[in-house]
């Protein structure tokens, strides 16, 4: 599940949900929905995520 992979990545870089949302440029509410699995980010938001977190495997997190 994508939410598990996103949460695992977040924890591996020692960030809170609020820190992730702030760095990514989205609201905390939207971030929580993505991590929970009730919302999916747009391709544009995934590209932004990749720029902000280049060490992340975005394909594995969001597209698998």
PyMOL commands that place a pseudoatom at each C-alpha (Angstrom):
pseudoatom trace, name=CA, resn=UNK, resi=1, chain=A, elem=C, hetatm=0, pos=[0.000, 0.000, 0.000]
pseudoatom trace, name=CA, resn=UNK, resi=2, chain=A, elem=C, hetatm=0, pos=[1.239, 3.447, -0.891]
pseudoatom trace, name=CA, resn=UNK, resi=3, chain=A, elem=C, hetatm=0, pos=[0.339, 4.875, 2.485]
pseudoatom trace, name=CA, resn=UNK, resi=4, chain=A, elem=C, hetatm=0, pos=[2.579, 2.374, 4.248]
pseudoatom trace, name=CA, resn=UNK, resi=5, chain=A, elem=C, hetatm=0, pos=[5.465, 3.235, 1.938]
pseudoatom trace, name=CA, resn=UNK, resi=6, chain=A, elem=C, hetatm=0, pos=[4.968, 6.965, 2.398]
pseudoatom trace, name=CA, resn=UNK, resi=7, chain=A, elem=C, hetatm=0, pos=[4.791, 6.604, 6.161]
pseudoatom trace, name=CA, resn=UNK, resi=8, chain=A, elem=C, hetatm=0, pos=[7.864, 4.361, 6.180]
pseudoatom trace, name=CA, resn=UNK, resi=9, chain=A, elem=C, hetatm=0, pos=[9.784, 6.919, 4.105]
pseudoatom trace, name=CA, resn=UNK, resi=10, chain=A, elem=C, hetatm=0, pos=[8.683, 9.769, 6.390]
pseudoatom trace, name=CA, resn=UNK, resi=11, chain=A, elem=C, hetatm=0, pos=[9.824, 7.899, 9.466]
pseudoatom trace, name=CA, resn=UNK, resi=12, chain=A, elem=C, hetatm=0, pos=[13.137, 6.957, 7.826]
pseudoatom trace, name=CA, resn=UNK, resi=13, chain=A, elem=C, hetatm=0, pos=[13.975, 10.647, 7.429]
pseudoatom trace, name=CA, resn=UNK, resi=14, chain=A, elem=C, hetatm=0, pos=[12.690, 11.459, 10.933]
pseudoatom trace, name=CA, resn=UNK, resi=15, chain=A, elem=C, hetatm=0, pos=[9.993, 13.933, 9.951]
pseudoatom trace, name=CA, resn=UNK, resi=16, chain=A, elem=C, hetatm=0, pos=[6.549, 14.524, 11.378]
pseudoatom trace, name=CA, resn=UNK, resi=17, chain=A, elem=C, hetatm=0, pos=[3.498, 14.652, 9.153]
pseudoatom trace, name=CA, resn=UNK, resi=18, chain=A, elem=C, hetatm=0, pos=[3.462, 18.439, 9.590]
pseudoatom trace, name=CA, resn=UNK, resi=19, chain=A, elem=C, hetatm=0, pos=[7.099, 18.729, 8.526]
pseudoatom trace, name=CA, resn=UNK, resi=20, chain=A, elem=C, hetatm=0, pos=[6.470, 16.561, 5.477]
pseudoatom trace, name=CA, resn=UNK, resi=21, chain=A, elem=C, hetatm=0, pos=[3.437, 18.592, 4.465]
pseudoatom trace, name=CA, resn=UNK, resi=22, chain=A, elem=C, hetatm=0, pos=[5.296, 21.867, 4.934]
pseudoatom trace, name=CA, resn=UNK, resi=23, chain=A, elem=C, hetatm=0, pos=[8.322, 20.740, 2.914]
pseudoatom trace, name=CA, resn=UNK, resi=24, chain=A, elem=C, hetatm=0, pos=[6.117, 19.280, 0.191]
pseudoatom trace, name=CA, resn=UNK, resi=25, chain=A, elem=C, hetatm=0, pos=[4.020, 22.447, 0.025]
pseudoatom trace, name=CA, resn=UNK, resi=26, chain=A, elem=C, hetatm=0, pos=[0.654, 20.910, 0.835]
pseudoatom trace, name=CA, resn=UNK, resi=27, chain=A, elem=C, hetatm=0, pos=[-1.673, 21.243, 3.802]
pseudoatom trace, name=CA, resn=UNK, resi=28, chain=A, elem=C, hetatm=0, pos=[-1.308, 18.934, 6.756]
pseudoatom trace, name=CA, resn=UNK, resi=29, chain=A, elem=C, hetatm=0, pos=[-4.889, 17.795, 6.229]
pseudoatom trace, name=CA, resn=UNK, resi=30, chain=A, elem=C, hetatm=0, pos=[-4.188, 16.770, 2.629]
pseudoatom trace, name=CA, resn=UNK, resi=31, chain=A, elem=C, hetatm=0, pos=[-0.944, 15.057, 3.628]
pseudoatom trace, name=CA, resn=UNK, resi=32, chain=A, elem=C, hetatm=0, pos=[-2.741, 13.022, 6.275]
pseudoatom trace, name=CA, resn=UNK, resi=33, chain=A, elem=C, hetatm=0, pos=[-5.342, 11.950, 3.708]
pseudoatom trace, name=CA, resn=UNK, resi=34, chain=A, elem=C, hetatm=0, pos=[-2.602, 10.811, 1.320]
pseudoatom trace, name=CA, resn=UNK, resi=35, chain=A, elem=C, hetatm=0, pos=[-0.800, 8.886, 4.035]
pseudoatom trace, name=CA, resn=UNK, resi=36, chain=A, elem=C, hetatm=0, pos=[-4.081, 7.396, 5.238]
pseudoatom trace, name=CA, resn=UNK, resi=37, chain=A, elem=C, hetatm=0, pos=[-4.956, 6.325, 1.694]
pseudoatom trace, name=CA, resn=UNK, resi=38, chain=A, elem=C, hetatm=0, pos=[-8.185, 8.261, 1.279]
pseudoatom trace, name=CA, resn=UNK, resi=39, chain=A, elem=C, hetatm=0, pos=[-6.706, 10.690, -1.288]
pseudoatom trace, name=CA, resn=UNK, resi=40, chain=A, elem=C, hetatm=0, pos=[-4.124, 10.385, -4.046]
pseudoatom trace, name=CA, resn=UNK, resi=41, chain=A, elem=C, hetatm=0, pos=[-1.742, 13.159, -5.069]
pseudoatom trace, name=CA, resn=UNK, resi=42, chain=A, elem=C, hetatm=0, pos=[-1.858, 14.443, -8.627]
pseudoatom trace, name=CA, resn=UNK, resi=43, chain=A, elem=C, hetatm=0, pos=[1.032, 13.791, -11.003]
pseudoatom trace, name=CA, resn=UNK, resi=44, chain=A, elem=C, hetatm=0, pos=[2.021, 17.425, -10.480]
pseudoatom trace, name=CA, resn=UNK, resi=45, chain=A, elem=C, hetatm=0, pos=[2.173, 16.918, -6.707]
pseudoatom trace, name=CA, resn=UNK, resi=46, chain=A, elem=C, hetatm=0, pos=[4.195, 13.713, -7.170]
pseudoatom trace, name=CA, resn=UNK, resi=47, chain=A, elem=C, hetatm=0, pos=[6.691, 15.662, -9.311]
pseudoatom trace, name=CA, resn=UNK, resi=48, chain=A, elem=C, hetatm=0, pos=[6.939, 18.298, -6.581]
pseudoatom trace, name=CA, resn=UNK, resi=49, chain=A, elem=C, hetatm=0, pos=[7.476, 15.546, -4.006]
pseudoatom trace, name=CA, resn=UNK, resi=50, chain=A, elem=C, hetatm=0, pos=[10.302, 14.123, -6.131]
pseudoatom trace, name=CA, resn=UNK, resi=51, chain=A, elem=C, hetatm=0, pos=[11.993, 17.541, -6.283]
pseudoatom trace, name=CA, resn=UNK, resi=52, chain=A, elem=C, hetatm=0, pos=[11.660, 18.106, -2.532]
pseudoatom trace, name=CA, resn=UNK, resi=53, chain=A, elem=C, hetatm=0, pos=[12.678, 14.555, -1.590]
pseudoatom trace, name=CA, resn=UNK, resi=54, chain=A, elem=C, hetatm=0, pos=[15.104, 13.391, -4.320]
pseudoatom trace, name=CA, resn=UNK, resi=55, chain=A, elem=C, hetatm=0, pos=[16.246, 10.442, -2.202]
pseudoatom trace, name=CA, resn=UNK, resi=56, chain=A, elem=C, hetatm=0, pos=[12.725, 8.977, -2.221]
pseudoatom trace, name=CA, resn=UNK, resi=57, chain=A, elem=C, hetatm=0, pos=[11.703, 6.288, -4.674]
pseudoatom trace, name=CA, resn=UNK, resi=58, chain=A, elem=C, hetatm=0, pos=[8.550, 8.058, -5.840]
pseudoatom trace, name=CA, resn=UNK, resi=59, chain=A, elem=C, hetatm=0, pos=[7.605, 5.306, -8.261]
pseudoatom trace, name=CA, resn=UNK, resi=60, chain=A, elem=C, hetatm=0, pos=[7.582, 2.764, -5.444]
pseudoatom trace, name=CA, resn=UNK, resi=61, chain=A, elem=C, hetatm=0, pos=[5.762, 5.077, -3.016]
pseudoatom trace, name=CA, resn=UNK, resi=62, chain=A, elem=C, hetatm=0, pos=[3.024, 6.319, -5.328]
pseudoatom trace, name=CA, resn=UNK, resi=63, chain=A, elem=C, hetatm=0, pos=[2.829, 4.115, -8.396]
pseudoatom trace, name=CA, resn=UNK, resi=64, chain=A, elem=C, hetatm=0, pos=[3.216, 0.556, -7.149]
for i in range(1, 64): cmd.bond("trace and resi %d" % i, "trace and resi %d" % (i + 1))
show_as sticks, trace
zoom trace
